[in-house]
């Protein structure tokens, strides 16, 4: 019979540092074999939460259950069954790829024969074959992250915690890293990942948004887009996106236009408002009066980034 018990259960979790509340009573559940994305701006409480889930920080209140066990009091039992990849690269730069994996494997009690087998599997999965003798400090950011992931799964954990694993990594390497995560999920490993990249969040099965220690949205990416986005999104491709953003924000603040949000997206501008179609001509007029060519305008489906910004505001 299939086990339907959630892999992770968080109940009324609180962490205070003196008078400051870093995490203010969050509740969530993570199912087995899914990627659960935990999103929030810097300082929102993501890392503090993940450290409590691992038993590295004691909660001020509430509880965390991992694999059917309370974390508080059972850390030694849980540790061999979870993998952790910290926000900052934590492997030894002067050691080779193989030496780093050997060190981590022995730390988890793997024997020589078992360790060699696991290392070969991890190297193959991460595409690190042929780089075994290379010093870790000589690897690019993307390859270092692959090595860190290999070390985290060497002991074949049931749950993998990743704290902003692709921060500072180029888009191609980030995509390759996420392909590896899907391989792990195919093996029924549960992945709990913090990130601030919206394109990565769209690849998660379930999401939770946190702001100032409080959860403000939970659900699948599609459900959050549907339930949490108020208004329609107008995408504009003007001749000057930065100036257009300033002009439209001033118009909204002065009451000339009933715009809920005006955000810069590279060379594009996204404007959010109820019944946005009624305001397109007025938006175009504001831009033309500021000597800006409005370019193409189109009402689009909101992206996860649109929804995230709306929730944060």
N, C-alpha and C positions, 0 to 999 in steps of 0.2 A: 504493500500500500504506500502510495506516495506521501512523503512528509510535507504537510501544508503549513507547518509551524514557521513563522518568519525567522530568518537568520539573525536579524538584529531587531530588537525592540527597545525603544527609548521612551521613558515615561517621566514627564514633568521634570526634565533635567535642568538643573540650575548650577551655575558656577559664579561665585562672587570672589573678588579680590578686594578685601576691605569694603569700602562703600560702593565700589564699582561692580555692576552686574554684567559679566561678559556673556553669559548665556542665561536667558530668563524664562525657563520653564517650557522646553520644547518637547514635542511628542512626534514620533515617527516610527514606521516599520519598514524593513527592507526584506524582500522575499528572496529565496534561494535562486541562484542562477540569473540574477539581473544586475544591470549597472544602475546604481542609484547616484544621481548627481546632486551635490550639495553646493548651492551657489550663493554668493553674497559678495559685497565689496570688501576691500581690505579693512580689517578691524571689526568685522561683523560677528565674529565668534566661530568661524568655521574650524580653525585649527584647534581652538580650545575644546570644541565638541568632539573632534576626532581623537584628541588625546584622552578625553574621558572614556570614550568607547574602547580604547586600548588599555585602560587601566593605568595610564601614565600620570593622570591627574585625578584626584578624588573629588567627586561632585559635592557641592554644598548641599544639594537636595536632589531627590529623584533617583532614578535607576537606569542602568543599561544592561540589557541581556543579549549575549552573543552565543549562538549555537545552543540555546536552551539553558545557558548558565549565567548567573549574575556575575558581572565583571568584578564588582567590588567583593573581594574575598576569594575569587577563583582565578586570579590572573595567571598563576603558574599552569593551571590546567588548560586555559584558553590559549596561551601564548604559542604553543606548538601548532595550533590549528589556524592561526591568522598570519598574514603577511602585511608588512608596513613599508611604504615608501614615503619618506619624509619630504617636506617641502623643499628643503635644501639638500643638495647632493651630499650623501654621507658615506660614500665608499672611500677607500684609500687611494689617493692619486698616484703615489709612488709604486703601488703594486700593479701587476699586470691584470688583464681581464681574468685569466685563469686563477691567479692567486687570490683575487677578491672573492671569486666564487668558492674557492676552497676554504677560505677563512669563514665565510658565512655558513657553508654547509657543515663544517665541523662545529661551529657554534650551536647549530641545531642538532648535533649528535649524529650526523650521518656517517656511516662507516665508509671505508675506502671504496669498495666495489659499488655500493649504493650511490656514493657521492659522485663517482666517475660517470655512472649512468645518468644521474639527474643533471649533471653539468652538461653532458652532451645534448640532452633533451632541451635544456634551457638555452644553450648556445644556438641550436638549430632553430628553435622557435623565434628567438630574437634576431636571427640573421647575423650572429656574431662569429660564426665559424670562419676560421682563417685569421681572426684577430686575437686569439687566445694569448699570445705573447706580447701584445701591444700594451704599453703603459696606459693606465686609465687617464692620466693627465693629458695624453696626446689624442684622446678621442674627442670628436665634436660633441656639442651639447646633445644632439639627438641620439648618438650612439651611447653616451654616458647614461641617458635615461633608459635606454634599452637594457644596459648592463644592470642598472639599479632595479629594474623590474625583474630581471632574471634572478638576481640575488633574493628578491622578496618572495619569489615563488619556488625557490629551490627545494624547500621542504614540503612542497605540495599542500599549501594551506587550503582550507575551505572558504575562507573569507580574505579578501585583499583590500586593505585601506590605502588609498593614494591621496596625498595632500598636495594639490596643485602640481601634479607630476610633469606637466609640459610647460611650466612657466619659463619664458625666455627661449623656447625652442621654436625653430622655424616651422611654417605651416606644413611643409611636406613631411618633416619628421614627426610632427604632431599627428598627422593622418596615419602614418605608418605605426605609430605607437597605439593608436586606437584600434587599428586592425589587430594588433596583438591582444588587446583587451577582449575583443570579440572572440578570439580563439580561446581565451580562458573561460569566458562565459559558456562557450560551447561544451566545455568540460564540467559545467555545472558549478563553477566557482562564482561566488558572489563578490561584486566589486562595489565598494563605496568610495566615491571620488569627489574631491572638492576641486572646483575650477572657477575661473571667471571668464572663460572663453564661451561665448554663446553658441558658436558652431559645434563645440564639443558637447554642450548641454543638449543640443538637439539629437545627439546620438545615444542619450541615456534612455532607459526604459521608464524610469520615474525620476522626479525632481523635487527638490525642496528649496525655496528661496529663504534666506535668513538676512535680517537687517537689525543691527543693534541688539543682537542676541535673541531676537524673536522670529519665529517662522511666520512668513506673510503669504506663502503660497505652497501648495503641495499637489502632486498629481503627475500624470504623463505630460510630455511636452505639448501634445495636441490638446489635452484637457485644459491645461493652464492657459494656452493661447485663447481657447474658446471662452473660458470662465472669467479670466482676469483682465482681459483687454476691453476697456470701455472706449467706444468711438472707433472711427475708421482711420486708416493711414493713407495719406497722400504722399507719394514719392515725387520729388522735384529734382530735375537735373539742370540747375541754373548755370549761368556763366561764372558766377562767383558764389560758391556754396557757403563760405565763411560769412561773407557780408549778408547773404540772404538769410542766414540763421539769425544774425543780429537784428536785421530789419523786421523779420516776422516775430521775433520775441518781443521787440519794442511794441509792435502793433498789438500783440496779445496782452502785454502788461498795461497798455494804455486803454484797453477796452475797445479798440478799433476792430479787432477780430476775436471771435470766441474760440481760441485755440487752446487745447489742453496741454499740448507738448509741441516743441520745435527742437529737433535734434539733428546734429551733423553726422552724416554717415559717409566719410571720405569725401568724394566729389558730389554726393547727393545730400538732399535734405528730406527728412521725414517729418510730416506735420500730422498731428492727431487731433481730431475734433469730432463731435457728434454730427452726423449728416454732412460730412466734409464736402460733398458735391455742391451743396448750396454756397460754399465759400470759395470755390476755385477762382471765380472771376475776381473777387475782392483780393485774394492772395496774389493773383497775377498783377493786378493794378498796383499793389504795394511794392512789388519788385520792380516793375517798370518805372514807377516814380523815383525809385532809388538808382535808376540807370543800370538795372540788372536785366539781362535776357533770361526770362523764366525757363526757357528750354521746354523739354517734355515734362508733362505732369500726368500721373496715373495713380488711380486708387488701387492699392495692393493689399494682399493678405498680410496681416502683421507678422513680423518675424519674432522669434523668441527674445531677441534683444529689445524690440519695441515693447513687448510685454514686461520684460524685466525692468526697464526704465520706468514704465508706467507704475509697476508695483513699488519700486523704490521711492517714487515721488508721492 
